[in-house]
Amino acid sequence: MKHCSLIALLVFGLSPLAEASLGAHYAAHEPLQVIANKVGPFNNPSETYEYYSLPFCSRTKKRRREDFGERLVGDRKVVSPYEITFLDNVPWRLLCEQSFSQAELRMFTHAIENDYYFEMFIEDLPMWGYIGEVEGEDVLLGHLETVRRYIYPHLHFSIGYNTDQVVSVNVSTNPQRKVDITEEFDGTEVAFSYSVEWLARLDLKWGSRMSRYHDSRFLPGTFEIHWLSIINSFVLVLLLTAFLTIIMMRVLKNDFSRYMEVEEDEIGEEETGWKLINGDVFRFPPFANGLTALLGAGAHLLCVTLLLLICAISNCIVPTKRGAILTAMIILYACTAPIGGFVSARLYRQIGGKAWLSNALVTATVFPIPLVLVFTWVNSVALAHGSSAALPVVAVFIITALYGLVALPLTLGGAILGRQLSSDFNAPCRTTRLPREIPTDAPWFRTPAAQMSLLRALRPTTNS
């Protein structure tokens, strides 16, 4: 646990201090690096590719080293050839002239038709823009008869500064300088260029430069949170829970009232309600190992979720650090592993379980094994398509080592502690020796299929 505390301190406690001290100061005419990261379809943010998977002009593809969190979010940063110096405006500058083959033009055509966007960074501030556009609509509406595909070869960088620091960045394209690549002629030449404009932003401090990205008005409509749908679902869950609780309380109250009023000569009558099943309610389940392991894993994940929310609300996770949330989630999962082992082993011991080691191992693997299977399939598909979203081997090795050297031993330690602190389970009523036979002639509306269909009908639908 000392090692986990040290890791958590380094990640959460020292990150704000490091972030406050990393503000770069520039002198006039000092060069800035423009980092090209990735491209991908706008409607599928999970599908990303390296920036130079498209044949953009590049003098040197010098790769910038990514940290663990950046690798988790699929960043593949490369230093671009854009030459920008501090406080120097550039009205227009040629980046390169490039001749494209038909295959390269088809790559751009595919990207434009799928609304590909690109992502760049200046001073760790992200900026986005479209690669091109498709023009052409129905002839009846008075527009073009054929669909034309255009690429944006010119980028305009607007950079805000406060004294000697960069506090805001933005990139935009110029539709007036678009190039038609519809015909896909072999040897088509495109001149890539850019311009730079520096803007004084004395009202914006370096420490609050990320506030722009937190504003919901900055996000496109597809990325906005549907608060009404969330509130609707939450209220419906509360109402269903309240209705079910009221019904159960009334049924139990009527049963207890009837049992209290029963006469001596009515004892031999047929038992109904709670009295019929009270001898089986506290019977130990047949698959105690699996049940307690699921409960322990659920308690572990609940703890991770709550701690992650607390860290996010209290600003312990620095928003400017790429992949900080995913990194924090992995570290919290490893360091809170004793909770799952403790809850599982304690309950397993209470219901008479003997194989505590097997129970601890099932608790430690009941969530990771399905996760690994899904990850293997998804990561293999990403690798096959050359996507940058595929997790590198180094990151997989780090996560595996963190699980094997931290999470698994801590789960076993929590299981030992939970087994030692557990006590025998004392049921409030006597359990019968033979289990009651479950009736098989239930009406159709009590079958699982009918009940699941009813629950699905009551579930609200969310319109995107």
C-alpha positions, 0 to 999 in steps of 0.5 A: 500500500505504501507503493500505491500511496507514493504512486497516487501522490506523484500522479495526483498530488504533484501534477498540479505543481508540475503543471504550474511550473511547466509554463514555457516562456518565449523570447521574441522570434523564438521558434515554436513547434507545431505538433501533428497528432492524428486524423480520423472521421468526425462521426467516429472519434474512436477511429484515429490514424497517424497524421502522416498516414495521409500523404501530407508534405513533411520534411522530417518525420521527427516523432515526439515521445509520448507518455503513458497517458498519451499512448492510452488515448491513441496519440502519435505526435510528430513534429510538423514542418510548419515554422512559427516564431514567437510574435512574428506574423506571417501573411503567407508562406509556402510549406511545400509543393507536392505532386500526388499519384492517383493512389494518394489522391484516392486516400484524400478523397476517402478522407474527405468523403468521410469528414476526416478532421486533423488534430494539432498541438502548439504548447500542448493546446489542441486545435482541430480542422477539416481536411477538405469538403464535398460540394454538390447537391440535388440539381432541383435545388439549383446547385451543382450537378456533380459532386466535387471534392476539395482539399484545404491546402492552406492553414491559418494559425491564430495564436494568443499570447500573454506577455511571453507565454502562449495562452490560446491557439486556433487553426482555420482553413480558407475555403477560397484557396481549396483545390479540386481533386475530383478528377484524380489525375496522376501528377496533380500538384498541390501547393500547401501553405500557411499563415500566422497571426498573433493576438494579444490576450492579456485577459487570459492567464496561462493557468486558465488557458484550458477554460475555453475547452471546458465551455459547452458552447465550444463543443459541437452539438454532437458532443454536448451532454443530453442532460434532459435524457439523463435526468429523465432516466434517473427520475424513472429509475427512482420512480420504479424503485419507489413503486416496487418498495411500496408494493413490497412493503404493503405485501409484507405488512399484510402478511405480518398482520394476517399472521399476528391475527391467526388463531390457534386452530388455524395453525394447520392451514396452508401457509402462504406469502412470507411464511411459505418462503422464509425457510429458504430466503437465507439458504446459502447459494449453490455457487457461493464462489462465483457470487461472492467474487462478483460482489467483491469485483463490483465493490472494487469497481464502485470504489474506483468510480467514486474515487475517480469522480472525487479526483475529477471534481476536486481538480486532482486530475490535471485536464491539460495532461493527455490521458490523465483520466485513463492513467488515474483509473488504471492506478486507482484500480490497482491500488484499491484491489484489496477492497474486492478481495476483502468484500469477497472473502468476508462474505465467502467465509460467512456463508461457509466457504472453505476454498478462500484462495480460489475465491480470491483468484476468481475475484481478481480475474472475474473482471479482467478476463472478459476485459482482456478478451474484448480488448484483444479483439478490438486491438487486433482489429485496430492493428489490422486497419493501421489505427493509432487507437491500437494500444502499443506493446509497451503500454500493454506490458506496463498494464500487465505488470501493474496488474500482476505485481500490484493488483493481484497481490493486493487482492490476495492481501485483502482476501486474507484480511477479510477472512480473518475479520469475518464471523459466522452468519446468523440468519434471523429465521431458521432455514429448512433442511430441504429446499422448497421446490420452485413451481414450474406452472407459472403464468405467462406474465411471470416468465423471465421473457415477459418480465424482461420485455416489460422492463424494456418497454418501460426503459426510456429511449434516448435520441441522439 
